[in-house]
Amino acid sequence: MKTDSFEVVGLGGERKLSGEIKVNKAKNAVLKAMASTTLFSGESVINEVPELEDVGRMAELLEGVGVKVSNDS
């Protein structure tokens, strides 16, 4: 489904989704990757995250909904 500003992808089925993706290091890509971690159970690791105010605010939002966020750099 396509909306005005983004594409929505639906996933379903009994097969487990796993793997790795490489995205550019732009802030907007990192914010989307951080938000997507709420869709999956288990641990998600995002490497090379820029230290920006928006990234810190997203971490606070995720912690507010129960996601454990750590910075191992």
N, C-alpha and C positions, 0 to 999 in steps of 0.2 A: 504494500500500500504506500502511496506517495502523498505526502502532505505538502503544504506550501514551502516548508524550509528543511525537511528531513525525510528520510525514508524509514518506514517502520517494517521490521522483519519479525515474523512470527516463527517460533520454533516449537515443535511438538514431537511426540513419539517416545519410544521406550529406550532408545539408544542414548548413552551418556555422551555429552558434548565435552571434549577436552582438546587441548593442543596449545599452540603458541601462535601469536601474531606479532608482526613487527609494524609499528606505525611511526610516522615522523614525530619528531620531538616537540612539535608545536603545542602550545598551551591547550588549545581547543581539543586536540587529539587526546592529550593526557586527561583532561576533564571528562571526556566521553568514556575513556577506558576506566577511569575511577568509578564513574556512575554505573558502568556495566557490571562491576563486581557484585552489585546487589542482586543480580539475576541468577547467581550460581552459589551453590553451597561449597564449602571447603575453602582452601586458601587460594588467593589470587596474588600474583607478584607482578608489579609494574616496575621496570627498571628505568634508570636515567630520567627520573622525573625532575623537571626544573623547579627550583625553589622560588616560587612566585606567590604573591598574596592570594590569587584566585585558587591556586592549588591548596594552600593552607585552609582557605574557607571551605573548599569541597571536602577536605579531610574532616573538618569540624562537623559539617553536615552529615557525613557518613557515620561518624562516631555518634551523632545524635540519634541515628536510627539503629544503633547497635553494632555497627561494623568496627572491628578492631583495626586501627591504622597505625603503622609504625614506619619510621624512617631509619633505615639501617646504614645510611651513608655517613 
